[in-house]
Amino acid sequence: MSVTVYVNGIHWTARSLSWSLKMMVIFRVPFSCPGYDSDIERERRAEFPVRSHAVSIRPMAVPRPGSQPKDSLVEDRPSSLRSFGTHDKVQKNNVGKKRKPIEDITLDHVFGYRGTDCRNNLHYINDDIVYHTASVAIVHSLSSGNQTFYLEHTDDILCLTVNQHPKFKNIVATGQIGDLTDMAGGVSCVHVWDVGTRQPLAILRTPHGNGVCSVSFSATGRLLLSVGLDPDHTLAVWRWQEGVKLASRASHSERIFVAEFRPDSDTQFVSVGVRHVKFWVVTGGSLLGKKGVLGSVEEARAQTMLSLAFGANSLTFTGALSGDVYVWRDHLLLRLVARAHAGPVLTMYTTLRDGLIVTGGKERPSKEGGSVKLWDQEMKRCRAFQLETGQPVDCVRSVCRGKGKILVGTKEGDIIELGEKNGASNVLLSGHAEGAIWGLAAHPSQDIAISAGDDGTVRTWDIADKRPVSKVSLGQPARAAAYSPDGDMVAIGLLNGEFLLLVVASMKVWGKKRDRRSTVQDLRFSPDSRYLAVGTLENAMDFYDLSQGPSLARCGYCRDVPGFVLQLDFSADAKFIQVSTGVFQRMVYEVPSGHTVTDALQIDRITWASWTSTQGEEVQGIWPRGLEKRNVNCACVSHSGLTIATGDDLGLVKLFDFPCPEKFARHKRFTGHSAHITANTFSYGDRFLLTAGGQDCSLFVWKCS
């Protein structure tokens, strides 16, 4: 059974397939994690929800990708329901003469970085960088562009840090949302793992019920500090090698953003949060804290602190919501650096070798300033850097410094490297920003894919070379995408009911139309490139004659769609179209008249150009035991026509043989995404499977074997 709970930030949409049968409306999971700050105004008001995360009861043991053999529930598997004859149910494309089913997939690359609601989660390690998205920690090689993954987490990762002590080189700690597979109440975990082997060294079951938002190693690397999202915002200090909790204590009634050990100490650390600065000492099995005292500094006032860094001679620097930086000696305020940033100071980083401090904030690009600044040891002189992202406001969530470079993570999901000498910006990685990815399509003859999402952008990706190709801003959230059969055009469906046709070579608009007022759920080109079918939330599907030019003349529509449209597929001869609907019915219509086809024998003889439907006798086996049909969000049959891949509300990718008419069919399942997965597709020649995350804003590329 899948349980979904929302506390704050609830809004409605379609496509996540978590709907009420009575209301026929769909829940979408907000991207923010529990208690996290997805908007700076939420920090300003200190209105932090306890949890705005989809709660899904997952299997007790979630395997690593590729680790689980095909399984079946033998006692409940009925005999085959029917035979589908000898003709192909789906047309075979782009796979050569030898057609084989896809036996396995392995995670090859991830386009995405969780910068929307996390901070201080991007670090240099050796000649690589390490960061996270969804439930995957990623080690990205700067020289080759290849990625390796730590895959042992069972839910979204919220924080990450690197052990700086030479004895513990290559050791990383990551903390996650409360693991809801633990029926005792969602105990959250911190994983300490080795970058080289990607194997856990310690898994700490913490007292932080809702999740872990900050982790920090001590100076010797032997102790680990964790901060919780539980109502008491508990602090805990661990001997992580032994798995022993040394001390813990409730810290504050409101949100704690960061807590860090001083870089020269195993006993002193500082925590900052909503109207909170506190200086702690670890004494035996206890934590003793002193509140920061403002003293006689005139401009100073008690306010929310978002970040911190350290200097020599017991100096501590805290970044404020106002853009000021407060300078403390011990627990007493020494002075104030007014307007260090024009907006909130969201992140700070101390470089141990020379004591220089990097700060990042929310700021408009200007000649005088920038969202990233490098300061001397006492924060008296600085140099500002421009990110050159093209954004009207740059919002930096993570900074790190090493070897003349500054590593920057932005709220928009970009990872940028700045040169300290020339200030040049080099975009290392980019991804979709806040909001789900809904549209996903693969090029018909190249290892290229296109994605579209709630951030109002359409992005093209080179899957083979593992790099972004282009980005187009639409100004409206996008919900669907499709390539034309020749790959020269793409169609994009928008939230407001409009759809666009873009020329791939230039990504310029060729034509646009809006005949419906509700969201475009799916769209599809006919195999002969003559028609474009557009299905909406309005229980309607329209046909457009592309031979008439950019006017996009509507030449037909379906009158009796029983529910809102989910997925569309043309027949290979372009005479029919199948529609998967929100009332769990698969309908077949003539093209372009829209007349309903009811003859079962006629339908059974149709060969489809593609298959993305989650409904029909051919795919009964994709529905798991005990889960409602709304839990399977997307499906795609491979170009060989022998394998179907699905994505569901639990964040699981599954592979089945196709067709699979038997209930509870054998399958393999793979983890990594957050709940839920919104779209999937096979690339040209079935070399890769691409999956899009709803909550994690990430595009996963799986290599097929």
C-alpha positions as CSV (number, residue, x, y, z in Angstrom):
1,M,0.0,0.0,0.0
2,S,1.2,3.5,-0.8
3,V,0.5,6.3,1.7
4,T,0.9,9.9,0.7
5,V,0.8,12.7,3.3
6,Y,1.1,16.4,2.7
7,V,1.4,19.0,5.4
8,N,2.2,22.3,3.8
9,G,2.7,23.5,0.2
10,I,0.0,21.3,-1.3
11,H,-1.2,22.0,-4.8
12,W,-2.8,19.9,-7.5
13,T,-1.8,18.8,-11.0
14,A,-2.0,15.8,-13.3
15,R,0.5,13.2,-14.3
16,S,1.8,11.9,-11.0
17,L,-1.1,9.5,-11.1
18,S,-1.8,9.9,-7.4
19,W,-5.4,10.9,-7.8
20,S,-8.7,10.4,-6.1
21,L,-11.1,8.3,-8.1
22,K,-14.0,10.4,-6.9
23,M,-12.5,13.8,-7.7
24,M,-10.4,12.6,-10.7
25,V,-7.7,15.0,-9.7
26,I,-4.1,14.2,-9.3
27,F,-1.8,15.0,-6.4
28,R,1.7,16.2,-7.2
29,V,4.5,16.0,-4.6
30,P,6.1,19.4,-3.8
31,F,9.8,19.3,-4.4
32,S,10.7,20.7,-1.0
33,C,11.9,18.2,1.6
34,P,10.7,18.3,5.1
35,G,11.4,21.5,7.0
36,Y,13.6,22.7,4.2
37,D,13.8,26.3,2.8
38,S,12.6,26.2,-0.8
39,D,12.0,29.9,-0.7
40,I,13.9,32.6,1.2
41,E,10.7,34.2,2.2
42,R,9.9,31.1,4.2
43,E,13.2,31.6,6.0
44,R,12.2,35.3,6.6
45,R,8.9,34.3,8.1
46,A,10.5,31.3,9.9
47,E,7.5,29.2,8.7
48,F,9.2,25.8,8.3
49,P,6.8,22.9,7.8
50,V,7.6,19.7,9.7
51,R,7.2,17.7,6.5
52,S,6.2,18.5,3.0
53,H,7.4,15.2,1.5
54,A,5.5,12.4,0.0
55,V,5.4,9.5,2.4
56,S,5.6,6.2,0.7
57,I,5.9,2.9,2.5
58,R,8.7,1.1,0.6
59,P,9.9,-2.5,0.7
60,M,12.0,-3.2,3.7
61,A,15.1,-4.1,1.5
62,V,15.6,-2.0,-1.6
63,P,18.3,-3.5,-3.8
64,R,21.1,-1.7,-5.5
65,P,20.6,-1.2,-9.2
66,G,21.1,-4.5,-11.1
67,S,21.4,-6.5,-7.9
68,Q,18.0,-8.2,-7.9
69,P,17.1,-11.1,-10.2
70,K,13.8,-11.3,-11.9
71,D,11.2,-12.4,-9.3
72,S,7.6,-13.5,-9.3
73,L,5.0,-14.2,-6.8
74,V,4.4,-17.8,-7.9
75,E,1.5,-18.5,-5.6
76,D,-0.6,-15.7,-7.1
77,R,0.4,-15.8,-10.7
78,P,-2.4,-17.1,-12.8
79,S,-1.8,-18.9,-16.1
80,S,-1.5,-16.8,-19.2
81,L,-4.8,-14.9,-19.8
82,R,-4.7,-15.0,-23.5
83,S,-2.5,-15.4,-26.6
84,F,-1.6,-12.3,-28.6
85,G,-1.0,-14.1,-31.9
86,T,2.1,-14.1,-34.0
87,H,2.1,-10.5,-35.3
88,D,4.2,-7.8,-33.6
89,K,2.3,-5.7,-31.0
90,V,4.9,-2.9,-31.4
91,Q,6.8,-2.1,-34.5
92,K,10.5,-3.0,-34.3
93,N,12.8,0.0,-34.8
94,N,16.5,0.9,-34.7
95,V,17.8,-2.4,-33.3
96,G,19.3,-4.2,-36.3
97,K,18.6,-7.8,-37.3
98,K,19.1,-9.4,-33.9
99,R,16.3,-8.5,-31.5
100,K,17.0,-9.3,-27.9
101,P,15.2,-8.3,-24.7
102,I,17.0,-5.9,-22.3
103,E,18.1,-8.1,-19.4
104,D,19.6,-5.4,-17.2
105,I,20.3,-1.7,-16.7
106,T,23.1,0.1,-14.8
107,L,23.1,3.8,-13.8
108,D,25.5,5.5,-16.2
109,H,25.0,9.3,-15.7
110,V,22.8,11.7,-13.8
111,F,21.9,15.2,-15.0
112,G,20.9,17.0,-11.8
113,Y,22.0,18.6,-8.5
114,R,19.9,19.3,-5.5
115,G,20.5,23.0,-5.0
116,T,16.9,24.1,-4.5
117,D,16.6,23.4,-0.8
118,C,20.0,22.1,0.3
119,R,23.3,23.9,1.1
120,N,27.0,23.2,1.6
121,N,26.5,20.0,-0.4
122,L,29.1,20.3,-3.1
123,H,32.8,19.6,-2.5
124,Y,36.2,18.9,-4.1
125,I,37.6,15.5,-3.4
126,N,41.0,14.7,-5.0
127,D,40.6,15.8,-8.6
128,D,36.8,15.1,-8.6
129,I,33.7,16.7,-7.1
130,V,31.1,15.0,-5.0
131,Y,27.5,16.1,-4.5
132,H,24.0,14.5,-4.5
133,T,20.5,14.4,-6.0
134,A,17.5,12.2,-5.1
135,S,18.9,9.3,-3.1
136,V,22.2,9.1,-5.1
137,A,25.5,10.6,-4.0
138,I,27.6,11.3,-7.2
139,V,31.4,11.4,-7.6
140,H,32.0,13.3,-10.9
141,S,35.4,13.2,-12.6
142,L,36.4,16.7,-13.8
143,S,38.9,15.2,-16.3
144,S,36.7,12.6,-18.0
145,G,33.2,13.6,-17.1
146,N,32.4,10.1,-15.9
147,Q,30.4,9.5,-12.8
148,T,30.3,6.9,-10.1
149,F,27.6,6.5,-7.5
150,Y,27.0,5.7,-3.9
151,L,23.6,3.9,-4.0
152,E,23.0,2.7,-0.4
153,H,20.6,5.4,0.7
154,T,16.9,4.5,0.9
155,D,15.5,8.0,0.6
156,D,16.4,11.5,-0.4
157,I,19.8,12.8,0.6
158,L,19.7,16.2,2.3
159,C,23.3,17.0,3.3
160,L,26.9,16.0,2.5
161,T,30.3,16.7,3.9
162,V,33.9,15.5,3.3
163,N,36.4,14.5,6.0
164,Q,39.3,16.9,5.8
165,H,41.8,14.9,7.9
166,P,44.6,13.2,5.9
167,K,44.1,10.0,7.8
168,F,40.5,9.8,6.5
169,K,41.1,10.8,2.9
170,N,38.2,10.0,0.6
171,I,35.7,9.7,3.4
172,V,32.3,11.3,2.9
173,A,29.2,11.5,5.1
174,T,25.7,11.9,3.8
175,G,22.4,12.3,5.7
176,Q,18.9,11.5,4.4
177,I,15.2,12.0,5.0
178,G,13.7,9.8,7.7
179,D,13.6,6.3,6.3
180,L,10.0,5.4,6.1
181,T,10.7,1.7,5.6
182,D,11.3,1.7,9.4
183,M,7.8,1.1,10.8
184,A,8.9,2.4,14.2
185,G,8.5,6.0,13.0
186,G,10.8,6.9,10.2
187,V,14.3,6.8,11.7
188,S,16.8,8.8,9.6
189,C,20.3,7.7,8.8
190,V,23.8,9.1,8.2
191,H,26.0,7.1,5.9
192,V,29.8,7.3,6.1
193,W,31.3,5.9,3.0
194,D,34.5,5.6,0.9
195,V,34.7,7.5,-2.4
196,G,37.0,4.9,-3.9
197,T,34.9,1.8,-3.2
198,R,31.5,3.5,-2.9
199,Q,30.9,1.1,0.0
200,P,29.6,2.1,3.5
201,L,32.0,2.3,6.4
202,A,29.3,3.1,8.9
203,I,25.5,3.6,8.9
204,L,24.3,5.6,11.9
205,R,20.7,5.3,12.9
206,T,20.1,8.8,14.3
207,P,17.4,10.2,16.7
208,H,16.4,12.7,14.1
209,G,12.9,11.6,13.2
210,N,12.2,13.7,10.1
211,G,15.7,13.7,8.5
212,V,19.3,15.0,8.8
213,C,19.9,18.5,7.5
214,S,23.6,19.0,8.3
215,V,26.7,16.9,9.0
216,S,30.2,17.9,10.0
217,F,33.5,16.0,10.8
218,S,35.7,17.1,13.7
219,A,39.3,18.3,13.3
220,T,40.8,14.8,13.8
221,G,38.0,13.2,11.6
222,R,37.0,10.8,14.4
223,L,33.8,12.5,15.4
224,L,30.8,13.4,13.4
225,L,28.1,16.0,14.2
226,S,24.6,15.6,12.9
227,V,21.6,18.0,13.0
228,G,18.0,16.8,12.8
229,L,14.7,18.1,11.4
230,D,12.8,16.7,14.3
231,P,10.7,19.1,16.4
232,D,13.5,19.5,18.9
233,H,16.2,20.0,16.2
234,T,18.4,17.5,18.0
235,L,22.2,17.7,17.8
236,A,24.1,14.5,18.0
237,V,27.9,13.7,18.2
238,W,29.1,10.3,17.1
239,R,32.2,8.2,17.2
240,W,31.3,7.1,13.6
241,Q,33.9,4.3,13.3
242,E,32.4,2.5,16.3
243,G,28.8,3.5,15.5
244,V,28.5,5.0,19.0
245,K,26.5,8.1,19.9
246,L,28.7,10.1,22.2
247,A,26.2,12.8,23.1
248,S,22.9,14.4,22.0
249,R,20.7,17.2,23.0
250,A,17.7,19.2,21.8
251,S,19.0,22.5,20.5
252,H,16.3,25.0,19.5
253,S,12.5,25.2,19.0
254,E,13.0,26.4,15.4
255,R,15.0,25.4,12.4
256,I,18.7,24.9,12.6
257,F,20.3,25.3,9.2
258,V,24.0,24.4,9.8
259,A,26.2,23.2,12.7
260,E,29.9,22.7,12.2
261,F,33.0,21.7,14.2
262,R,35.7,24.3,14.5
263,P,38.4,23.2,12.0
264,D,41.0,23.0,14.8
265,S,38.8,21.2,17.5
266,D,37.2,18.0,18.4
267,T,35.2,19.6,21.3
268,Q,33.9,22.9,20.0
269,F,31.2,23.5,17.4
270,V,28.7,26.3,16.4
271,S,25.1,26.1,15.3
272,V,23.1,28.7,13.5
273,G,19.4,28.9,12.6
274,V,16.2,30.9,13.0
275,R,17.1,33.7,15.4
276,H,19.8,31.4,16.7
277,V,23.6,31.4,17.2
278,K,25.0,29.1,19.8
279,F,28.5,28.0,20.7
280,W,28.8,24.4,22.0
281,V,31.4,22.3,23.9
282,V,31.4,18.5,24.0
283,T,32.2,17.5,27.5
284,G,32.2,13.7,28.2
285,G,28.7,12.6,27.3
286,S,27.1,16.0,27.4
287,L,26.7,19.1,25.1
288,L,27.0,22.5,26.8
289,G,26.0,25.6,24.8
290,K,26.2,29.3,25.2
291,K,24.1,31.7,23.2
292,G,25.8,34.4,21.2
293,V,25.8,37.8,22.9
294,L,25.4,40.8,20.8
295,G,26.9,43.2,23.3
296,S,27.4,46.9,22.4
297,V,27.7,46.6,18.6
298,E,25.2,49.2,17.6
299,E,24.0,47.9,14.2
300,A,23.6,44.3,15.4
301,R,20.2,42.7,16.1
302,A,19.0,39.2,16.7
303,Q,18.1,37.7,13.4
304,T,18.1,34.5,11.4
305,M,21.6,33.2,10.7
306,L,21.9,31.0,7.6
307,S,25.6,30.0,7.3
308,L,28.9,30.0,9.2
309,A,32.7,29.9,8.7
310,F,35.7,30.1,11.0
311,G,38.9,32.1,11.3
312,A,42.0,32.1,13.5
313,N,42.1,33.3,17.1
314,S,38.7,31.8,17.9
315,L,36.9,33.9,15.3
316,T,33.5,32.8,14.0
317,F,31.6,34.3,11.1
318,T,27.9,33.9,10.6
319,G,25.9,35.0,7.5
320,A,22.6,36.7,8.2
321,L,19.3,36.9,6.4
322,S,19.9,40.6,6.0
323,G,23.1,40.1,4.0
324,D,25.3,41.1,6.9
325,V,28.1,39.0,8.3
326,Y,28.5,38.9,12.1
327,V,32.0,38.4,13.5
328,W,32.3,36.6,16.9
329,R,35.2,35.9,19.3
330,D,34.2,33.0,21.4
331,H,30.5,33.7,22.0
332,L,30.7,37.5,22.0
333,L,30.0,39.6,19.0
334,L,33.1,41.5,17.9
335,R,31.9,43.5,14.9
336,L,29.6,43.5,11.9
337,V,30.4,43.4,8.2
338,A,27.4,45.4,6.9
339,R,25.9,44.4,3.5
340,A,28.5,41.7,2.8
341,H,25.9,40.6,0.2
342,A,22.9,42.4,-1.2
343,G,20.7,39.5,-0.2
344,P,20.9,36.6,2.3
345,V,24.3,35.0,2.9
346,L,23.3,31.4,2.2
347,T,26.7,29.6,2.4
348,M,30.2,30.1,3.6
349,Y,33.4,28.1,3.4
350,T,36.8,28.4,5.2
351,T,40.0,27.3,3.4
352,L,42.3,25.7,6.0
353,R,45.6,26.3,4.3
354,D,45.4,30.1,4.1
355,G,42.3,31.0,6.2
356,L,40.5,32.7,3.2
357,I,36.7,32.7,3.3
358,V,34.3,32.2,0.4
359,T,30.7,33.4,0.8
360,G,27.7,32.9,-1.5
361,G,24.3,34.6,-1.4
362,K,21.3,35.8,-3.3
363,E,22.2,38.8,-5.4
364,R,21.6,40.5,-8.7
365,P,24.6,40.5,-11.0
366,S,26.2,43.9,-11.1
367,K,29.5,45.6,-11.9
368,E,30.2,46.3,-8.3
369,G,29.3,43.0,-6.7
370,G,28.5,39.4,-7.3
371,S,26.8,36.4,-5.6
372,V,30.2,34.8,-4.8
373,K,32.9,36.7,-2.8
374,L,36.4,35.8,-1.5
375,W,37.5,37.4,1.7
376,D,40.7,37.7,3.8
377,Q,41.0,36.0,7.1
378,E,39.2,38.8,9.0
379,M,36.6,39.5,6.3
380,K,37.9,43.0,5.7
381,R,38.9,42.8,2.0
382,C,37.0,40.9,-0.6
383,R,36.8,40.1,-4.3
384,A,33.5,39.6,-6.0
385,F,32.8,37.1,-8.8
386,Q,30.1,37.1,-11.5
387,L,28.5,33.8,-12.4
388,E,27.4,34.7,-15.9
389,T,24.4,32.3,-15.6
390,G,22.0,34.6,-17.5
391,Q,19.6,34.6,-14.5
392,P,18.2,37.9,-13.3
393,V,19.1,36.9,-9.7
394,D,21.8,34.4,-8.8
395,C,21.1,32.4,-5.7
396,V,24.2,30.4,-4.5
397,R,23.6,27.5,-2.1
398,S,27.0,25.9,-1.9
399,V,30.6,27.1,-2.2
400,C,34.0,25.3,-1.9
401,R,37.5,26.3,-2.7
402,G,40.6,24.4,-3.9
403,K,43.7,24.9,-6.1
404,G,42.8,28.4,-7.4
405,K,39.2,27.4,-8.2
406,I,35.9,28.1,-6.4
407,L,33.2,25.5,-6.8
408,V,29.7,26.9,-6.8
409,G,26.3,25.2,-6.6
410,T,23.2,27.3,-7.4
411,K,19.5,27.1,-6.6
412,E,18.8,26.6,-10.3
413,G,20.7,23.3,-10.3
414,D,23.9,24.4,-11.9
415,I,27.4,23.5,-10.8
416,I,30.0,26.2,-11.8
417,E,33.7,26.5,-11.4
418,L,35.2,29.9,-11.0
419,G,38.8,30.8,-11.7
420,E,40.2,33.0,-8.8
421,K,42.7,34.9,-11.1
422,N,40.5,35.6,-14.1
423,G,37.1,35.2,-12.6
424,A,36.0,33.0,-15.6
425,S,32.8,30.9,-15.2
426,N,32.9,27.3,-16.4
427,V,29.6,25.5,-16.1
428,L,30.4,21.9,-15.2
429,L,26.9,20.6,-14.9
430,S,23.4,21.9,-15.4
431,G,19.9,20.6,-14.7
432,H,16.3,21.5,-14.3
433,A,15.6,23.9,-11.5
434,E,12.7,23.7,-9.0
435,G,9.7,21.8,-10.2
436,A,9.2,18.4,-11.7
437,I,10.4,17.2,-15.2
438,W,7.2,16.1,-17.0
439,G,8.2,15.9,-20.7
440,L,10.8,13.5,-22.0
441,A,11.5,12.2,-25.5
442,A,14.4,10.5,-27.3
443,H,15.7,11.4,-30.8
444,P,14.6,8.8,-33.4
445,S,18.1,8.3,-34.9
446,Q,20.7,9.8,-32.5
447,D,21.7,9.5,-28.8
448,I,20.0,12.8,-28.1
449,A,17.1,13.4,-25.7
450,I,14.9,16.4,-24.8
451,S,13.3,17.2,-21.5
452,A,10.7,19.8,-20.4
453,G,9.6,20.7,-16.9
454,D,7.9,23.0,-14.4
455,D,10.9,25.4,-14.5
456,G,9.6,26.5,-17.9
457,T,12.7,25.3,-19.8
458,V,13.2,22.8,-22.6
459,R,16.7,21.2,-22.5
460,T,18.5,19.0,-25.0
461,W,21.0,16.4,-23.9
462,D,23.7,14.5,-25.6
463,I,23.4,11.1,-24.0
464,A,26.5,9.5,-25.5
465,D,28.8,12.5,-24.6
466,K,27.0,13.1,-21.3
467,R,26.6,16.9,-21.8
468,P,23.8,19.5,-22.2
469,V,23.4,20.7,-25.7
470,S,20.9,23.6,-25.5
471,K,18.4,25.3,-23.2
472,V,15.3,27.2,-24.2
473,S,13.1,29.2,-21.7
474,L,9.4,29.1,-22.5
475,G,8.1,31.3,-19.8
476,Q,5.5,28.7,-18.9
477,P,5.7,25.3,-17.2
478,A,5.9,22.5,-19.7
479,R,4.2,19.1,-19.3
480,A,4.9,17.0,-22.4
481,A,7.5,16.6,-25.2
482,A,7.8,14.6,-28.5
483,Y,10.2,14.3,-31.4
484,S,8.9,14.1,-35.0
485,P,9.8,10.8,-36.8
486,D,12.6,12.5,-38.7
487,G,13.9,14.2,-35.6
488,D,13.7,17.7,-37.2
489,M,11.0,19.0,-34.9
490,V,9.9,18.7,-31.3
491,A,6.5,19.4,-29.9
492,I,6.1,20.8,-26.4
493,G,2.9,20.9,-24.4
494,L,2.4,23.5,-21.7
495,L,0.5,23.8,-18.5
496,N,-1.9,26.5,-19.9
497,G,-3.1,24.2,-22.7
498,E,-0.9,25.7,-25.4
499,F,1.5,23.6,-27.5
500,L,4.6,24.6,-29.5
501,L,6.5,23.1,-32.4
502,L,10.2,23.9,-32.4
503,V,12.7,23.4,-35.2
504,V,15.5,21.3,-33.7
505,A,18.4,22.9,-35.6
506,S,17.6,26.4,-34.2
507,M,15.1,25.6,-31.4
508,K,13.0,28.4,-32.8
509,V,9.2,28.3,-32.7
510,W,7.7,27.0,-36.0
511,G,4.1,27.1,-34.9
512,K,2.0,27.3,-31.8
513,K,-1.7,26.7,-31.0
514,R,-4.1,26.7,-28.1
515,D,-7.5,25.2,-28.5
516,R,-8.0,24.0,-24.9
517,R,-7.6,25.7,-21.6
518,S,-6.4,22.8,-19.6
519,T,-3.0,21.2,-19.3
520,V,-1.5,19.3,-22.3
521,Q,-0.9,15.8,-20.9
522,D,0.8,14.1,-23.9
523,L,1.3,14.7,-27.5
524,R,2.6,12.5,-30.4
525,F,3.5,12.7,-34.0
526,S,2.0,10.2,-36.4
527,P,4.6,7.8,-38.0
528,D,4.1,9.5,-41.4
529,S,4.7,13.0,-39.9
530,R,1.3,14.2,-41.1
531,Y,-0.6,14.5,-37.9
532,L,0.1,15.7,-34.4
533,A,-2.2,14.4,-31.6
534,V,-2.6,16.5,-28.5
535,G,-4.3,15.1,-25.4
536,T,-5.3,17.3,-22.5
537,L,-6.7,17.3,-18.9
538,E,-10.0,18.4,-20.5
539,N,-11.0,14.8,-21.4
540,A,-10.1,15.7,-25.0
541,M,-7.7,14.7,-27.8
542,D,-7.2,16.8,-30.9
543,F,-5.6,16.1,-34.3
544,Y,-3.7,18.7,-36.2
545,D,-2.7,18.4,-39.9
546,L,0.9,19.4,-40.2
547,S,0.8,19.5,-43.9
548,Q,-1.1,22.7,-43.7
549,G,1.9,24.5,-42.3
550,P,2.4,26.6,-39.1
551,S,-1.3,27.4,-38.9
552,L,-1.7,24.0,-37.3
553,A,-5.2,23.4,-38.6
554,R,-7.2,21.1,-36.4
555,C,-8.6,18.3,-38.6
556,G,-10.4,16.2,-36.0
557,Y,-10.9,15.3,-32.4
558,C,-12.2,12.6,-30.1
559,R,-15.6,13.3,-28.6
560,D,-16.0,10.6,-26.0
561,V,-12.7,10.2,-24.1
562,P,-14.0,8.8,-20.8
563,G,-11.3,10.6,-18.7
564,F,-8.4,12.9,-18.9
565,V,-5.6,11.8,-21.3
566,L,-2.5,10.2,-19.9
567,Q,-0.6,8.6,-22.8
568,L,-0.9,8.5,-26.6
569,D,0.4,6.0,-29.2
570,F,-0.2,5.9,-32.9
571,S,-0.5,2.7,-34.9
572,A,2.4,1.9,-37.3
573,D,0.2,2.8,-40.3
574,A,-1.1,6.0,-38.7
575,K,-4.7,4.9,-39.0
576,F,-5.4,4.4,-35.3
577,I,-4.4,5.9,-31.9
578,Q,-4.6,4.4,-28.5
579,V,-5.4,6.6,-25.5
580,S,-4.7,5.7,-21.9
581,T,-7.1,7.6,-19.6
582,G,-7.5,8.7,-16.1
583,V,-10.3,6.3,-15.4
584,F,-8.0,3.3,-16.1
585,Q,-9.3,2.6,-19.6
586,R,-7.4,2.2,-22.8
587,M,-9.4,3.6,-25.8
588,V,-8.7,3.2,-29.5
589,Y,-9.8,5.8,-32.1
590,E,-9.6,6.2,-35.8
591,V,-7.3,8.9,-37.2
592,P,-8.3,11.7,-37.8
593,S,-12.0,11.2,-37.5
594,G,-11.9,10.4,-33.8
595,H,-14.4,7.6,-34.1
596,T,-14.2,5.0,-31.4
597,V,-13.0,1.5,-32.4
598,T,-14.7,-1.2,-30.3
599,D,-14.0,-4.4,-32.3
600,A,-11.6,-6.4,-30.1
601,L,-10.3,-8.5,-33.0
602,Q,-9.6,-5.4,-35.0
603,I,-7.8,-3.8,-32.1
604,D,-5.8,-7.0,-31.5
605,R,-4.5,-7.0,-35.1
606,I,-3.1,-3.4,-34.8
607,T,0.7,-3.0,-34.7
608,W,1.6,0.1,-32.7
609,A,4.4,2.5,-33.7
610,S,5.2,3.0,-29.9
611,W,3.8,1.8,-26.6
612,T,3.7,4.1,-23.6
613,S,0.3,3.0,-22.3
614,T,0.1,1.8,-18.7
615,Q,-3.3,0.2,-19.4
616,G,-4.5,-2.7,-21.5
617,E,-4.4,-6.5,-21.4
618,E,-0.8,-6.5,-22.8
619,V,0.5,-4.8,-19.6
620,Q,-1.5,-6.3,-16.8
621,G,1.6,-7.7,-15.3
622,I,3.2,-4.3,-14.6
623,W,0.8,-3.6,-11.7
624,P,2.3,-4.7,-8.4
625,R,0.4,-6.5,-5.7
626,G,-1.4,-4.2,-3.2
627,L,-0.9,-1.0,-5.1
628,E,-3.5,0.9,-6.9
629,K,-3.2,1.6,-10.6
630,R,-2.4,5.2,-10.0
631,N,1.0,4.2,-8.6
632,V,2.5,3.3,-12.0
633,N,3.0,6.7,-13.7
634,C,4.8,5.9,-17.0
635,A,5.8,3.0,-19.3
636,C,7.8,2.6,-22.5
637,V,8.4,-0.4,-24.7
638,S,11.9,-0.8,-26.1
639,H,12.6,-0.4,-29.9
640,S,13.0,-4.2,-30.0
641,G,9.5,-4.6,-28.8
642,L,10.6,-7.2,-26.2
643,T,11.0,-5.2,-23.0
644,I,8.8,-2.6,-21.2
645,A,10.2,-0.3,-18.5
646,T,8.0,1.4,-16.0
647,G,8.3,4.2,-13.4
648,D,6.2,4.5,-10.3
649,D,5.3,6.6,-7.3
650,L,7.8,4.8,-5.1
651,G,10.7,6.0,-7.3
652,L,11.3,2.5,-8.7
653,V,12.3,1.7,-12.3
654,K,11.2,-1.8,-13.4
655,L,11.9,-4.0,-16.4
656,F,9.4,-6.5,-17.7
657,D,9.1,-8.7,-20.7
658,F,6.6,-7.4,-23.2
659,P,3.8,-8.2,-23.6
660,C,3.2,-9.2,-20.0
661,P,-0.5,-10.3,-19.7
662,E,0.0,-12.3,-16.5
663,K,-0.6,-10.5,-13.2
664,F,2.4,-9.8,-11.0
665,A,4.8,-10.5,-13.8
666,R,8.5,-11.3,-13.2
667,H,10.7,-8.2,-13.3
668,K,13.8,-6.4,-12.1
669,R,13.7,-3.2,-10.1
670,F,16.2,-0.4,-9.7
671,T,16.4,2.5,-7.2
672,G,17.9,6.0,-7.2
673,H,15.1,8.4,-7.9
674,S,13.0,10.2,-5.3
675,A,9.3,9.3,-5.3
676,H,7.9,9.8,-7.9
677,I,9.1,9.0,-11.5
678,T,7.1,11.0,-14.1
679,A,8.5,9.9,-17.5
680,N,10.7,7.4,-19.2
681,T,11.9,6.5,-22.7
682,F,14.5,4.3,-24.5
683,S,17.1,6.0,-26.6
684,Y,17.9,5.2,-30.3
685,G,18.9,1.6,-30.7
686,D,17.9,0.8,-27.0
687,R,21.4,1.7,-25.8
688,F,20.1,3.7,-22.9
689,L,16.9,4.1,-20.8
690,L,16.2,7.6,-19.6
691,T,14.0,8.3,-16.6
692,A,12.8,11.7,-15.2
693,G,12.2,12.4,-11.6
694,G,9.2,14.4,-10.4
695,Q,10.5,15.4,-7.0
696,D,14.2,15.3,-7.6
697,C,14.3,17.4,-10.9
698,S,16.9,14.9,-12.2
699,L,17.3,13.0,-15.4
700,F,18.8,9.5,-15.0
701,V,20.6,7.8,-17.8
702,W,20.7,4.0,-17.5
703,K,22.9,1.8,-19.8
704,C,21.0,-1.2,-21.2
705,S,22.6,-4.6,-21.5
